[in-house]
Amino acid sequence: MAKFILLLHEDPQVFQSLTPEQMQAMFERYRAWGQKVREAGQMVGGHKLKDEGGRHMRRNGDGGVHATDGPYTEAKEVLGGLYVIQAGDYREAEEIAQGCPHLDNGWIELRQIDEM
C-alpha cells in the first residue's frame, strides 16, 4: 500500500465565522471520518496545525538561513492540517479523501509520499 498525504488548505475567515455549535458539529464530523478511516486500516496519522503563523525559512545569499514570521493572519489561504493515509493508488486515495469533512469549508491537496 502506498502512503498519501492530504494537505488541508482553508480560508481562515471561513472557520472564524463559524458559531461554537457549528464548530462542535464540524469537529464531530472530523472525528467520525477519522474513526471510519482508522477502522478500515487506512489512517496512518493526522494533525491540526496551530492557528498561529508559524515560520517561513529560506537560504539567503551568503548560505545562511533566514526565518520570518508567516503565514500571516491576513492570508486568504493557509495550511490548516494534514492526514497521512494508505491506499492502493491515487483513485483509492481520492475515494478516501472525498469523505473528509474538510471539503465542506476548504480544499485538499492530495500527494503520494515518496518513501526515502
C-alpha distances in whole Angstrom, upper triangle without the diagonal:
4,7,10,13,16,19,22,25,28,32,33,37,35,34,37,39,37,39,38,38,35,34,33,32,29,28,28,26,23,24,23,20,18,19,18,15,15,16,13,11,9,12,11,15,18,21,24,26,30,32,34,34,32,33,33,33,34,36,39,42,43,39,39,37,38,37,38,37,35,34,37,38,39,36,35,31,29,26,26,23,19,16,12,10,6,5,5,8,11,13,11,11,14,15,14,16,19,19,20,24,24,24,28,29,27,24,21,19,16,14,11,11,12,12,15
4,7,10,13,16,19,22,26,29,31,34,33,31,35,37,35,38,37,37,34,32,32,31,28,27,28,25,23,23,23,20,18,20,19,15,16,18,15,13,10,12,11,14,16,19,22,24,28,30,32,31,29,30,29,29,30,32,36,38,39,36,36,33,35,33,34,34,32,30,34,35,36,33,32,28,26,23,23,20,16,14,10,8,6,5,6,7,9,12,10,9,13,14,13,14,18,19,19,22,22,22,26,27,25,22,18,16,13,11,7,7,9,9,13
4,7,10,13,16,19,23,26,28,31,29,28,31,33,32,35,34,34,31,29,29,29,26,24,25,23,20,21,21,18,16,18,17,13,14,16,14,12,9,9,8,11,13,16,19,20,24,26,28,28,26,26,26,26,28,30,33,36,37,34,33,31,32,30,31,31,28,27,30,31,33,30,29,25,23,19,20,17,13,10,7,6,5,6,9,9,10,13,11,9,12,14,12,13,16,17,16,20,19,20,24,24,22,19,15,14,11,9,6,5,8,8,12
4,7,10,13,16,19,23,24,28,26,25,28,30,29,32,32,32,29,27,27,26,23,22,23,21,18,19,20,16,15,17,17,13,14,17,15,14,10,10,9,11,11,14,17,18,22,24,26,25,24,24,24,25,26,28,32,34,36,33,32,30,30,28,29,28,26,24,27,28,30,26,25,22,20,16,17,14,10,8,6,5,6,7,10,9,8,11,10,7,10,12,10,10,14,15,14,17,16,17,20,21,18,16,12,10,7,6,4,5,9,10,14
4,6,9,12,16,20,21,24,23,22,25,27,26,29,29,29,26,24,25,24,21,20,21,19,16,18,19,16,14,17,17,14,15,18,17,15,12,10,10,10,9,11,13,14,18,20,22,21,20,21,21,22,23,26,29,32,34,31,30,27,27,25,26,25,22,21,24,24,26,23,22,18,16,13,13,10,7,6,4,6,9,11,13,12,11,14,13,9,11,14,11,10,13,15,13,16,14,15,18,19,16,13,9,8,6,5,6,7,10,12,15
4,6,9,13,16,18,21,20,19,22,24,23,26,26,26,23,21,22,21,18,17,19,16,13,16,17,14,12,16,16,13,15,18,17,16,13,11,11,10,9,11,12,13,17,18,20,20,19,21,21,22,24,27,30,33,35,32,31,28,28,26,25,24,21,19,22,22,24,20,19,16,14,11,11,8,5,5,6,8,11,12,15,14,12,14,13,9,10,12,10,7,11,12,10,12,10,11,15,15,12,10,6,6,5,7,9,10,14,16,19
4,6,10,13,15,18,17,16,19,22,21,24,24,25,22,20,22,21,18,17,20,18,14,17,19,16,15,18,19,16,18,21,20,20,16,14,14,12,10,10,10,11,14,15,17,17,16,17,17,19,21,24,27,30,32,30,29,25,25,22,22,21,17,15,18,19,20,17,16,12,10,7,8,6,5,7,9,11,14,16,19,17,15,17,17,13,13,15,14,10,13,14,11,13,10,11,15,14,10,8,6,5,6,8,11,12,15,17,19
4,7,10,12,15,14,13,16,18,17,21,21,22,19,16,18,18,14,14,17,15,12,15,17,14,14,18,18,16,18,21,21,21,17,15,16,13,10,10,9,10,13,13,16,16,16,18,18,21,23,26,29,32,34,32,31,27,26,23,22,20,17,15,17,17,18,15,14,10,8,6,6,5,6,8,11,13,17,18,21,20,17,18,18,14,14,16,14,10,12,13,10,10,7,9,11,10,7,6,5,7,9,11,15,15,19,21,23
4,7,9,12,12,11,14,16,17,20,21,22,19,17,20,19,16,16,19,17,15,18,20,17,17,21,22,20,22,25,25,24,21,19,19,17,14,13,11,11,13,12,15,14,15,17,17,20,22,25,28,31,33,31,30,26,25,22,21,19,15,12,14,14,15,12,10,7,6,5,6,8,9,12,15,17,20,21,24,22,19,20,21,17,16,18,17,13,14,16,12,12,8,9,12,9,6,5,6,7,11,13,17,18,21,23,25
4,6,9,8,8,11,13,13,17,18,19,16,15,18,18,14,15,18,17,15,18,20,18,19,22,23,22,24,27,27,27,24,21,22,20,16,15,12,12,13,11,14,14,16,18,18,21,24,27,29,33,35,33,32,28,26,23,21,19,15,12,13,12,13,10,8,5,5,6,6,9,12,14,18,20,23,24,27,25,22,23,23,20,18,20,19,15,16,17,13,12,8,9,10,7,4,6,9,11,14,17,20,22,25,27,29
4,5,6,7,9,10,12,16,18,19,16,15,18,19,15,17,20,19,17,21,23,21,22,25,26,25,27,30,30,30,27,25,26,23,19,18,15,14,14,12,14,14,16,18,19,22,24,28,30,33,35,34,32,29,27,24,21,18,15,12,12,10,10,8,5,5,6,9,9,12,15,18,21,23,27,28,31,29,26,26,27,24,22,24,22,19,19,20,17,15,11,12,12,8,7,9,12,14,18,20,24,25,28,30,32
4,5,5,6,9,10,14,15,17,15,13,17,18,15,16,19,19,17,20,23,22,22,25,26,26,27,30,31,31,28,26,26,23,19,17,13,12,12,9,11,11,14,17,18,22,24,28,30,33,35,34,32,28,26,23,20,17,14,11,10,8,9,8,7,7,7,9,8,12,15,19,22,24,28,29,33,31,28,29,29,26,24,26,24,21,21,21,18,16,13,14,13,10,9,12,15,17,20,22,26,26,30,31,33
4,5,5,6,9,12,15,17,14,13,17,18,15,17,20,20,19,22,24,24,24,27,29,28,30,33,33,34,31,28,29,26,23,20,17,16,15,12,14,14,18,20,21,25,27,31,32,36,38,37,35,31,29,26,23,19,16,14,12,9,9,9,8,9,10,13,12,16,19,22,25,28,31,32,35,34,31,31,31,28,26,28,26,23,23,23,20,17,14,15,14,10,11,14,17,19,23,26,29,30,33,35,37
4,6,5,7,11,13,15,12,11,15,15,12,15,18,17,16,20,21,21,22,25,26,26,28,30,31,32,29,27,28,25,21,19,16,16,16,13,16,17,20,22,23,27,30,33,35,38,40,39,37,34,31,28,25,22,19,16,16,13,12,12,10,10,11,13,12,15,18,21,24,26,29,30,33,32,29,29,29,26,24,25,24,20,20,20,17,14,12,12,11,7,9,12,15,18,21,24,28,29,32,34,37
4,5,6,9,10,12,10,8,12,12,10,12,15,15,14,17,19,19,19,22,24,24,25,28,29,29,27,24,25,22,19,17,13,14,13,11,14,16,18,21,23,26,29,33,35,38,40,39,37,33,31,27,25,21,19,16,16,13,14,13,12,11,11,13,10,13,16,19,22,24,28,29,32,31,28,29,28,25,24,25,23,20,20,19,16,13,11,12,11,8,9,13,15,18,21,24,27,28,32,33,35
4,6,8,10,13,11,9,13,14,13,14,17,18,17,20,22,22,23,25,27,27,28,31,32,33,30,28,28,25,22,19,15,15,14,11,13,15,18,21,23,27,30,34,35,38,40,39,37,33,31,27,24,21,18,16,15,11,12,13,12,13,13,15,13,16,19,22,25,27,31,33,36,35,32,33,32,29,28,28,27,23,23,23,20,16,14,16,14,11,13,16,19,22,25,27,30,31,34,36,38
4,7,10,11,9,10,13,14,13,15,18,18,18,21,23,23,24,27,28,28,30,32,33,34,32,29,31,28,24,22,18,18,17,14,17,19,22,25,27,30,33,37,38,41,44,42,40,37,34,31,28,24,22,19,18,14,14,15,14,15,15,17,15,18,22,24,28,29,33,34,37,36,33,33,33,30,28,29,27,24,24,23,20,17,15,16,14,11,13,17,20,23,26,29,32,33,37,39,41
4,7,8,6,6,10,10,9,12,14,15,15,18,19,20,21,24,25,26,27,29,31,32,30,27,29,26,22,21,17,18,17,15,18,20,23,26,28,32,35,38,40,43,45,44,42,38,36,32,30,26,23,21,20,17,18,18,16,16,17,18,15,18,21,23,26,28,31,32,36,35,32,32,31,29,27,27,25,23,22,21,18,15,14,15,12,10,13,17,20,23,26,29,32,33,36,38,40
4,5,5,6,9,10,10,12,14,15,17,18,20,21,22,24,26,27,28,30,32,33,32,29,31,28,24,22,19,20,19,17,20,23,25,29,31,34,38,41,43,46,48,47,44,41,38,35,32,29,26,24,23,19,20,21,20,20,20,21,18,20,23,25,29,30,33,35,38,38,35,35,34,31,30,30,28,25,25,23,20,17,17,18,15,14,17,21,23,26,29,32,35,36,39,41,43
4,5,5,6,9,10,10,12,14,15,16,18,20,21,22,24,26,27,28,30,32,30,28,29,26,23,21,18,19,18,17,20,22,25,29,31,34,38,41,43,47,48,47,44,41,38,35,32,29,27,25,24,20,22,23,22,22,21,22,18,20,23,24,28,29,33,34,38,37,35,35,34,31,30,30,27,25,25,23,20,17,17,19,17,15,18,22,24,27,29,32,35,35,39,40,42
4,5,5,6,9,10,11,13,14,15,17,19,20,21,23,25,26,27,29,31,29,27,29,26,23,22,19,21,21,19,23,25,28,31,34,37,40,44,46,49,51,49,47,43,41,38,35,32,29,27,27,23,25,25,24,23,23,23,20,21,23,24,28,29,32,33,37,37,35,34,33,30,29,28,26,25,24,21,19,16,17,19,16,15,19,22,24,27,29,32,35,36,39,40,43
4,5,5,6,9,10,11,12,14,15,17,18,20,21,23,24,26,27,29,27,25,27,25,22,20,18,20,19,18,21,24,26,30,32,35,38,42,44,47,49,47,45,41,39,36,34,30,27,25,25,22,23,23,21,20,20,21,17,19,21,22,26,26,30,31,34,34,31,31,30,27,26,25,24,21,21,18,16,13,13,15,12,12,15,18,20,24,26,29,32,33,37,38,40
4,5,5,6,9,10,11,12,14,15,16,18,20,21,22,24,26,27,26,23,25,22,19,17,14,16,16,15,18,21,23,26,29,32,35,39,41,44,46,44,42,38,36,33,31,27,25,23,22,19,21,21,20,19,18,18,15,16,18,19,23,24,28,29,33,32,30,30,29,26,25,25,23,20,20,18,15,12,12,15,12,11,14,17,19,22,24,27,30,30,34,35,38
4,5,5,6,9,10,10,12,14,15,16,18,20,21,22,24,26,25,22,24,21,19,17,15,18,18,17,21,23,25,29,31,34,37,41,43,47,49,46,44,40,39,35,33,30,27,26,26,23,25,24,23,22,21,20,17,17,19,20,23,24,28,29,33,33,31,31,29,27,26,25,23,21,21,18,16,13,14,16,14,14,17,20,21,24,26,29,31,31,35,36,38
4,6,5,6,9,10,11,12,14,15,17,19,20,21,23,25,24,22,24,21,19,18,16,19,20,19,23,25,27,31,33,36,39,42,45,48,50,48,46,42,40,37,35,32,29,27,27,24,26,25,24,22,22,21,18,18,19,20,23,23,26,28,31,31,29,29,27,25,24,23,20,19,18,16,14,11,12,14,12,13,16,19,20,23,25,28,30,31,35,36,38
4,5,5,6,9,10,11,12,14,15,17,18,20,21,23,21,19,21,19,16,16,13,16,17,17,20,23,24,27,29,32,35,39,41,45,47,44,42,39,37,34,32,29,26,24,24,22,23,22,21,19,18,17,14,14,16,16,20,20,24,25,28,28,26,26,24,22,21,20,18,16,16,13,11,7,9,11,9,10,12,15,16,20,21,24,26,27,31,32,35
4,5,5,6,9,10,10,12,14,15,16,18,20,21,20,17,19,16,14,13,11,14,15,15,19,22,23,26,28,31,34,38,40,44,46,43,41,37,36,33,31,28,25,24,24,22,24,23,22,20,18,17,14,13,15,15,18,19,22,24,28,28,26,26,24,22,21,21,18,16,17,14,11,9,10,13,12,12,14,16,17,20,21,24,26,26,30,31,33
4,5,5,6,9,10,10,12,14,15,16,18,20,19,17,20,17,15,15,14,18,19,19,23,25,26,30,32,35,38,41,44,47,49,46,44,41,40,36,35,32,29,27,28,26,28,27,25,23,22,20,17,16,17,16,19,19,22,24,28,28,27,26,24,22,22,20,18,17,17,14,12,10,12,15,13,15,17,19,19,22,23,25,27,28,32,32,35
4,5,5,6,8,10,11,12,14,15,17,19,17,16,18,17,15,15,14,18,19,20,24,26,26,30,31,34,37,40,43,46,48,46,44,40,39,36,35,32,29,27,28,26,27,26,24,22,21,19,16,15,16,15,18,17,20,21,25,25,23,23,21,19,18,17,14,13,13,10,8,6,9,11,10,12,14,16,16,19,20,23,25,26,29,30,33
4,6,5,6,9,10,11,12,14,15,17,15,13,15,13,11,12,11,14,17,17,21,23,23,27,28,31,34,37,40,43,45,42,40,37,36,33,32,29,26,24,25,24,26,24,23,20,18,16,13,12,12,11,14,14,18,19,23,23,22,21,19,17,17,16,13,12,13,10,7,6,8,11,11,12,13,14,14,17,17,20,22,22,26,27,30
4,6,5,6,9,10,10,12,14,15,15,12,15,13,11,12,12,16,18,19,23,25,25,28,30,32,35,39,42,45,47,44,42,38,38,34,34,31,28,27,28,26,28,27,26,23,21,19,16,14,14,12,15,15,18,20,23,24,23,23,21,19,19,18,15,14,15,12,10,10,11,14,14,16,17,18,17,20,20,22,23,24,27,28,30
4,5,5,6,9,10,11,12,14,14,13,16,14,14,15,16,19,21,22,26,28,28,31,33,35,38,41,45,48,49,47,45,41,41,37,37,34,31,29,31,29,31,29,28,25,24,22,19,17,16,14,16,15,18,19,22,23,23,22,19,18,18,16,13,14,14,10,10,9,12,15,15,17,18,19,18,21,20,23,24,25,28,29,32
4,5,5,6,9,10,11,13,11,10,13,13,12,14,15,18,21,22,25,27,27,30,31,33,36,39,42,46,47,44,43,39,39,36,35,33,30,28,30,28,30,28,26,23,22,19,17,15,14,12,13,12,15,16,19,20,19,18,16,14,14,13,9,10,10,7,6,7,10,12,13,15,16,16,15,17,17,19,20,21,25,26,29
4,5,5,6,9,10,11,10,7,10,9,9,11,13,16,19,21,24,26,25,28,29,31,34,37,40,44,45,42,41,37,37,34,33,31,29,27,29,28,30,28,27,23,21,19,16,13,12,9,11,10,13,15,18,19,19,19,16,14,15,14,10,11,12,10,8,10,11,14,15,17,17,17,15,17,16,18,19,19,23,23,26
4,6,5,6,9,10,10,9,12,11,12,14,16,19,22,24,27,29,28,31,33,35,37,40,44,47,48,45,44,40,40,37,37,34,32,30,32,31,33,31,30,27,25,22,20,17,15,13,14,12,14,16,19,21,21,21,18,16,17,16,12,14,15,12,11,13,15,17,18,20,20,20,19,21,20,21,22,22,25,25,28
4,5,5,6,9,9,9,13,13,14,16,18,22,24,26,29,31,31,33,34,36,39,42,45,48,50,47,45,42,42,39,39,36,34,32,34,33,35,32,31,28,26,23,21,18,17,14,14,12,13,14,17,19,19,18,15,14,15,13,10,12,13,10,10,12,15,17,18,20,20,20,18,20,19,21,21,22,25,25,29
4,6,5,7,5,6,9,10,11,15,17,20,23,25,28,29,29,31,32,34,36,39,42,45,47,43,42,39,39,36,36,35,32,30,32,32,33,31,30,26,24,21,20,17,14,11,11,8,10,11,14,16,16,16,12,11,13,11,8,10,12,9,10,12,14,16,18,20,19,19,16,18,16,17,17,18,21,21,25
4,5,5,6,5,8,9,11,14,17,20,23,25,28,30,29,31,32,34,36,39,42,45,46,43,42,39,39,36,36,35,32,31,33,33,35,32,31,28,26,23,20,17,15,11,11,9,10,12,16,18,18,18,15,14,16,15,11,13,15,13,13,15,17,19,21,22,22,21,19,20,18,19,18,19,22,21,24
4,5,8,8,11,12,15,18,20,24,26,29,32,33,32,35,36,37,40,43,46,49,50,47,46,43,43,40,40,38,36,34,37,36,38,36,35,31,29,26,24,21,18,15,14,12,12,14,17,19,20,20,16,16,18,16,13,15,17,14,15,17,19,21,22,25,25,24,22,23,21,22,21,22,24,24,27
4,5,8,11,13,15,19,21,25,28,30,33,34,33,35,36,37,39,42,46,48,50,46,45,42,43,40,41,39,36,35,37,37,38,36,35,31,29,26,24,21,18,15,14,11,10,11,13,16,17,16,13,13,15,13,10,13,15,13,14,17,19,20,22,25,24,23,21,22,19,20,19,20,23,22,26
4,6,8,11,14,17,20,24,27,29,32,33,32,34,34,35,37,40,43,46,47,44,43,40,41,38,39,37,35,34,36,36,38,36,35,31,29,25,24,20,17,14,12,9,8,10,12,15,17,17,13,13,16,14,12,14,17,15,16,19,20,22,24,26,25,24,21,21,18,19,17,17,20,19,23
4,6,9,12,15,18,21,25,27,30,30,29,31,31,32,34,37,40,43,44,41,40,37,38,36,36,35,32,31,33,33,35,32,31,28,26,22,21,18,14,11,9,5,5,7,10,12,13,14,10,9,12,12,9,11,14,13,13,16,17,19,21,23,22,20,17,18,15,15,14,14,17,17,20
4,6,8,12,15,18,21,24,26,27,26,28,29,30,32,35,38,41,42,39,38,35,35,33,33,32,29,28,30,30,32,30,29,25,23,20,18,15,11,8,6,5,6,9,13,15,15,16,13,11,14,13,10,11,14,13,12,15,16,18,20,21,20,19,16,16,14,15,14,14,17,17,20
4,7,11,14,17,20,23,25,26,24,26,27,27,30,32,36,39,39,36,35,32,33,30,31,30,28,27,30,30,32,29,29,26,23,19,18,14,11,8,5,5,7,10,14,15,16,18,15,13,16,16,13,13,17,16,15,18,17,20,22,23,22,20,17,17,15,14,13,12,15,14,17
4,7,11,13,16,19,22,23,21,23,24,25,28,30,34,37,38,35,33,30,30,28,28,27,25,24,27,27,29,27,27,23,20,16,15,11,8,6,5,7,10,13,17,18,18,20,17,14,17,17,14,14,17,16,14,16,16,18,21,21,20,19,16,16,15,15,15,13,16,16,18
4,7,10,13,16,18,19,18,20,22,23,26,29,32,35,36,33,32,29,28,26,26,24,22,20,23,23,25,23,23,20,17,13,11,8,5,4,6,9,12,15,19,19,19,20,18,15,17,17,14,13,16,15,12,14,13,16,18,18,16,16,13,14,14,14,15,14,18,17,20
4,6,9,12,15,16,15,17,19,21,24,27,30,34,35,32,30,27,26,23,23,21,19,18,20,20,23,21,21,18,14,11,9,6,5,6,9,12,16,19,22,22,21,23,21,18,19,20,17,15,18,17,14,14,13,16,18,17,16,16,14,15,15,16,17,16,20,20,22
4,7,9,12,13,13,16,18,21,24,27,30,34,35,32,30,26,26,22,21,19,17,15,17,17,19,18,18,15,12,9,6,4,7,9,12,15,19,21,25,25,23,25,23,20,20,21,18,16,18,17,14,13,11,15,16,15,14,14,14,15,16,18,19,19,22,23,24
4,6,9,10,9,12,15,17,20,24,27,30,31,29,27,23,22,19,18,15,13,12,14,14,17,15,16,14,10,8,5,5,8,11,14,17,21,24,27,26,25,27,25,22,22,24,21,18,21,20,17,16,14,17,18,16,14,15,14,15,17,18,20,19,22,23,24
4,5,8,8,12,15,17,21,24,27,30,32,29,27,23,22,18,17,14,12,11,13,12,16,15,16,14,11,10,8,8,12,15,18,21,25,27,31,30,28,30,29,25,26,27,24,22,24,23,19,19,16,19,20,17,16,18,18,19,21,22,24,23,26,26,27
4,6,8,12,15,18,22,25,27,31,32,30,28,24,22,18,16,13,11,10,10,9,12,12,14,12,9,9,7,10,14,17,20,23,27,29,33,32,30,31,30,27,27,28,26,23,24,24,20,19,16,19,19,16,15,17,18,19,21,23,26,25,28,29,30
4,6,10,13,16,19,23,24,28,29,28,25,21,19,15,13,10,9,8,9,8,12,12,14,13,11,11,10,12,16,19,22,26,29,32,35,34,32,34,33,29,29,31,29,26,28,27,23,22,19,22,22,19,18,20,20,21,24,25,27,26,29,30,30
4,7,9,13,16,20,21,25,26,25,22,18,16,12,10,6,5,5,6,7,10,10,13,12,9,10,11,13,16,20,22,26,29,32,35,33,31,33,33,29,29,31,29,26,28,28,24,23,20,22,23,20,18,19,20,20,23,23,26,25,28,29,29
4,7,10,14,17,19,23,24,22,19,16,14,10,9,6,5,7,9,11,14,13,16,14,11,11,11,13,15,19,21,24,28,30,33,32,30,33,32,28,29,31,29,26,28,28,25,24,21,23,25,22,20,20,20,20,22,22,24,23,25,26,26
4,6,10,13,15,19,20,18,16,12,10,6,6,5,5,7,10,13,15,14,17,15,13,12,14,15,17,21,22,26,29,31,34,33,31,34,33,30,30,33,31,28,30,31,27,27,24,26,27,24,22,22,22,21,23,23,25,23,25,26,25
4,7,10,12,16,18,16,14,10,8,6,5,6,6,7,10,14,15,14,17,15,13,13,15,16,18,21,23,26,29,31,34,32,30,33,33,29,29,32,31,28,30,31,28,28,24,26,28,25,22,22,21,20,22,21,24,22,23,25,24
4,7,9,13,14,12,10,7,6,4,7,9,10,11,14,18,19,17,20,19,16,16,18,19,20,23,24,27,30,32,34,33,31,34,34,30,31,34,32,30,32,33,30,31,27,29,31,28,25,25,24,22,23,22,24,22,23,24,23
4,6,10,11,10,8,6,5,7,9,12,12,14,16,20,21,19,22,20,18,18,21,22,22,25,26,29,31,33,35,33,31,35,35,32,32,36,34,31,34,35,32,33,30,31,33,31,27,26,25,23,25,23,25,23,23,24,23
4,7,8,6,6,4,6,9,11,15,16,17,20,24,25,23,25,24,22,22,25,25,26,28,28,32,34,35,37,35,34,37,38,34,35,38,37,34,37,39,36,37,33,34,37,34,31,30,28,26,27,25,27,25,24,25,23
4,6,6,6,6,6,10,12,16,17,19,21,25,25,24,26,26,24,24,27,28,29,32,32,35,37,39,41,39,37,40,41,38,38,41,40,37,40,42,39,39,36,37,39,36,33,32,31,29,30,29,30,28,28,29,27
4,6,7,9,10,13,15,19,20,22,24,28,28,27,29,29,27,28,31,31,32,35,35,38,40,41,43,41,39,42,43,40,40,44,43,40,43,45,42,42,39,40,42,39,36,35,34,31,33,31,32,31,30,31,29
4,6,9,10,14,17,21,22,24,26,30,31,29,32,31,30,30,32,33,33,36,36,39,41,43,44,42,41,44,45,42,43,46,45,42,45,47,44,44,41,42,45,42,39,37,36,34,35,33,34,32,31,32,29
4,7,10,13,16,20,21,23,26,29,30,29,31,30,28,28,30,30,31,33,33,36,38,40,41,39,38,42,42,39,40,43,42,39,42,44,41,42,39,40,43,40,37,35,34,31,32,30,31,29,27,28,25
4,7,10,13,17,19,21,23,27,28,27,30,28,26,26,28,29,29,32,32,35,37,39,41,40,38,42,42,39,40,43,41,39,42,43,40,41,37,39,41,39,35,34,33,31,32,30,31,29,28,28,26
4,7,10,14,15,17,20,23,25,23,26,25,23,22,25,25,26,29,29,32,34,37,39,37,36,39,39,36,37,40,38,35,38,40,36,37,34,35,38,35,32,31,30,28,29,27,28,26,26,26,24
4,7,10,12,15,17,20,22,21,24,23,21,21,23,24,25,28,29,33,35,37,40,38,36,39,40,36,37,40,38,35,38,39,36,36,32,34,36,33,30,30,29,27,29,28,29,27,28,28,27
4,7,9,12,14,17,19,18,21,20,18,18,20,21,23,26,27,31,33,36,38,37,35,38,38,34,35,38,36,33,35,36,33,33,30,31,33,30,27,27,27,25,27,26,28,26,27,28,26
4,6,9,10,14,15,15,18,18,16,17,19,20,22,26,27,31,34,36,39,37,35,38,38,34,34,37,35,32,35,35,32,32,28,30,31,28,26,26,26,25,27,27,29,27,28,30,29
4,7,7,10,13,12,16,16,14,15,16,18,21,24,26,30,33,35,38,37,34,37,37,33,33,36,34,31,33,33,30,29,26,28,29,25,23,24,24,23,26,26,29,27,29,30,30
3,5,8,10,9,13,12,10,11,13,15,18,22,24,27,31,33,35,34,31,34,34,30,30,32,31,27,29,30,26,26,22,24,25,22,20,20,20,20,23,23,26,25,27,28,28
4,7,8,7,10,9,7,9,11,14,16,20,22,26,29,31,34,32,29,31,32,28,27,30,28,25,27,28,24,23,20,21,22,19,17,17,18,18,21,21,24,24,26,28,28
4,5,5,9,10,9,11,13,16,19,23,26,29,32,34,37,35,32,34,34,31,30,32,31,27,29,29,26,25,21,23,23,20,18,19,20,20,24,25,28,28,30,31,32
4,5,8,9,9,12,12,16,19,23,26,29,33,34,37,36,33,34,35,31,30,32,30,27,28,28,25,23,20,21,21,17,16,18,20,21,24,26,29,29,32,33,34
4,6,9,10,13,14,18,21,25,28,31,34,36,38,36,33,35,35,32,30,33,31,28,28,29,26,24,21,21,21,18,16,18,20,21,25,27,30,30,33,35,36
4,5,7,10,12,16,19,22,25,28,31,32,35,33,30,31,32,29,27,30,28,25,26,27,23,22,18,19,20,16,14,15,17,18,21,23,26,27,29,32,33
4,7,11,12,16,18,22,25,27,30,31,34,31,28,29,30,27,25,27,27,23,23,24,21,20,16,16,17,13,11,13,15,16,20,22,26,27,29,32,33
4,7,9,12,15,18,21,23,27,27,30,28,25,26,27,23,22,24,23,19,20,21,18,17,14,14,15,12,9,10,12,13,16,18,22,23,26,28,30
4,6,9,12,15,18,21,24,26,29,27,24,26,26,22,21,24,22,19,20,21,18,17,13,14,16,12,10,11,11,12,16,17,21,21,24,26,27
4,6,8,12,15,18,21,23,26,24,21,23,23,19,19,21,20,16,18,19,15,15,12,13,15,13,10,10,10,10,13,14,17,18,21,22,24
4,7,11,14,17,21,22,26,25,22,24,23,20,19,21,19,16,17,17,14,13,10,12,14,11,9,10,10,12,14,16,19,19,22,24,25
4,7,11,14,17,19,23,22,20,22,21,17,17,19,16,14,16,16,12,13,10,13,15,13,11,11,10,11,13,14,16,16,19,21,22
4,7,10,14,16,19,19,17,19,18,14,15,17,14,11,14,14,11,13,10,13,15,15,12,11,9,9,10,11,13,13,16,17,20
4,6,10,13,16,16,15,17,15,11,13,14,11,10,13,13,10,12,11,13,16,16,14,13,10,11,10,11,12,12,15,16,19
4,7,10,13,14,13,15,13,10,13,14,11,10,14,14,12,15,14,16,19,20,17,16,12,12,10,10,9,9,12,13,16
4,7,10,11,11,13,10,8,11,11,8,9,13,13,12,15,15,16,19,21,19,17,13,13,10,10,10,10,13,14,17
4,7,9,10,12,9,7,11,12,9,11,14,15,14,18,18,19,22,24,22,19,16,15,12,12,10,10,13,13,16
4,6,7,8,6,5,9,9,8,11,13,14,15,19,19,19,22,24,22,20,16,15,12,12,10,11,13,14,18
4,7,8,6,7,11,11,11,13,16,17,18,22,22,22,25,27,25,22,19,18,14,13,11,12,14,15,18
4,5,5,6,9,10,11,12,14,16,17,21,21,20,24,26,23,20,17,15,12,11,9,11,13,15,18
4,5,5,6,9,10,10,12,15,15,19,18,17,21,23,20,17,14,12,9,8,8,11,13,16,19
4,5,5,6,9,10,11,13,15,18,19,17,20,22,20,17,15,14,11,12,11,15,17,19,23
4,5,5,6,9,10,12,13,17,18,17,20,22,21,18,15,15,11,12,12,15,17,19,22
4,5,5,6,9,10,11,15,15,14,18,20,18,15,12,11,8,9,9,12,15,17,20
4,5,5,6,9,10,13,13,12,15,17,16,13,10,10,8,10,11,14,17,20,23
4,6,5,7,10,13,14,13,15,18,17,15,12,13,11,14,14,17,20,22,26
4,6,6,7,11,12,12,15,17,16,14,12,13,11,13,13,16,19,20,24
4,5,5,9,9,9,12,14,12,10,8,10,8,11,13,15,19,20,24
4,6,8,9,8,10,13,12,10,9,12,11,14,16,19,22,24,27
4,6,9,8,10,13,13,12,11,14,13,16,18,20,24,25,29
4,5,6,8,11,10,10,9,12,12,15,17,19,23,24,27
4,5,6,8,9,10,10,14,15,18,20,22,26,27,30
4,5,6,6,7,7,11,13,16,19,20,24,26,29
4,5,5,5,7,11,12,16,19,21,25,27,30
4,6,8,11,14,16,20,23,25,28,30,33
4,7,10,14,16,20,23,25,28,30,33
4,7,10,13,17,20,22,25,27,30
4,7,10,13,17,19,22,25,27
4,6,10,13,15,18,21,24
4,7,10,12,15,18,21
4,7,10,13,16,19
4,6,9,12,15
4,6,9,12
4,6,9
4,6
4
